[in-house]
Amino acid sequence: MEITVKRTNKANDYTIGQMFIDGEYFCDTLEDTVRDLTNVKDKIYGRTAIPAGTYSVILDYSGHFKKLLPHILDVPFFSGVRIHSGNDVEDTNGCILVGFYYRAGYITESRATMEKLMKKLSDSINKGDRITLTIG
């Protein structure tokens, strides 16, 4: 399975994008601010979007959220990066939120969208597929 996030609006305090699964639109995304990360000093903890690139994704247990969630692996200068539900940039903490664009820096229907995403990811893993995420 190939997940693609196309960042469509890079504002000063947040980033809006669109998520595609195997080429088909799935939902909108909300992330922190995109910054040029040439080294860890350029990162502002909890306020920086992960760098553009392609990453492997697994489903594993999040101690923070106390449930199974997508875990984005090997992100430079980051650890524990997830795709999860939330509504505004204060909920991101470097992760990718899923839902539908509502207004500047805010998405809605996040929990329902996350449930649908988890179903798709679980089905894909059960078929033996590898999951990748490309952010651009």
C-alpha positions in Angstrom: 0.0 0.0 0.0 1.3 3.5 -0.9 0.1 6.4 1.1 0.9 9.8 -0.3 0.6 13.2 1.5 0.6 16.2 -0.8 1.2 19.3 1.2 -1.1 22.0 -0.3 -0.9 24.9 2.1 2.2 25.7 4.1 1.2 28.4 6.5 3.3 29.9 9.3 1.8 27.8 12.0 0.5 24.7 10.3 0.5 22.7 7.1 -2.6 21.4 5.3 -2.4 18.5 2.8 -4.3 15.8 1.1 -3.8 12.1 1.7 -4.0 9.6 -1.1 -4.1 5.8 -0.8 -2.9 3.9 -3.8 -3.5 7.1 -5.9 -7.1 7.7 -4.7 -8.0 10.7 -2.5 -8.7 9.6 1.1 -8.8 12.7 3.3 -7.1 15.9 4.3 -4.2 16.2 6.7 -2.9 18.7 9.2 0.7 18.9 10.3 3.0 21.3 12.0 5.0 24.0 10.1 7.4 22.8 7.4 10.9 23.8 8.2 14.2 23.3 6.3 15.9 20.6 8.5 19.5 20.5 7.7 20.3 19.5 11.3 18.5 18.8 14.5 19.1 22.5 15.6 16.6 23.6 13.0 13.8 21.6 14.5 11.4 23.2 17.0 10.1 20.3 19.1 6.4 19.8 18.7 6.1 22.5 16.1 7.9 21.0 13.1 6.5 18.8 10.3 8.5 15.7 9.3 10.7 16.2 6.3 9.5 15.3 2.8 10.5 11.9 1.8 9.4 8.2 1.7 9.1 6.2 4.9 8.0 2.8 5.9 4.9 2.5 8.1 4.0 -0.2 10.6 1.1 -0.6 13.0 2.2 -0.9 16.6 1.0 0.0 20.0 1.4 3.6 21.1 2.0 4.0 24.8 1.0 7.6 24.6 -2.4 6.9 22.9 -2.8 3.5 24.5 -3.8 1.8 21.2 -2.6 0.5 17.9 -1.6 3.3 15.5 0.4 3.8 12.3 4.1 4.4 13.2 6.2 6.3 10.6 9.7 4.8 10.8 13.2 6.3 10.4 12.2 10.0 10.2 15.4 12.1 10.5 15.5 14.1 13.8 12.2 12.5 15.0 11.1 9.6 17.0 7.6 8.1 17.7 6.0 9.8 14.7 2.4 8.7 14.2 -0.6 9.2 12.0 -3.5 9.8 14.4 -6.7 11.8 15.1 -6.9 15.4 16.3 -8.4 18.6 15.2 -6.0 21.5 15.4 -2.2 22.1 15.2 -1.9 21.8 19.0 -2.8 18.1 18.6 0.0 17.4 16.0 3.3 17.4 18.0 5.2 16.5 14.8 2.7 13.9 13.7 0.1 13.8 10.9 -3.5 14.3 11.7 -6.3 13.0 9.4 -9.8 14.4 8.8 -11.3 17.0 6.5 -10.4 20.6 6.1 -12.7 22.9 8.1 -10.9 26.2 8.4 -7.4 27.5 8.7 -5.4 25.2 11.0 -8.4 23.0 11.8 -9.8 19.6 10.5 -13.0 17.8 11.5 -14.2 14.2 11.4 -10.8 13.0 12.6 -11.8 10.1 14.7 -14.1 8.6 12.1 -11.4 9.2 9.4 -8.8 7.5 11.6 -11.0 4.5 12.1 -11.4 4.1 8.3 -7.7 4.5 7.8 -6.9 1.8 10.4 -9.3 -0.6 8.7 -7.6 0.0 5.3 -4.1 -0.4 6.9 -5.1 -3.5 8.8 -6.6 -5.1 5.7 -3.4 -4.3 3.7 -1.1 -5.8 6.4 -3.3 -8.9 6.7 -2.8 -9.5 2.9 1.0 -9.2 3.5 1.4 -5.8 1.9 4.1 -3.4 2.9 3.0 0.2 3.7 5.0 3.2 2.5 4.3 6.9 3.1 5.6 9.5 0.7 5.3 13.1 1.7 5.9 15.9 -0.7 
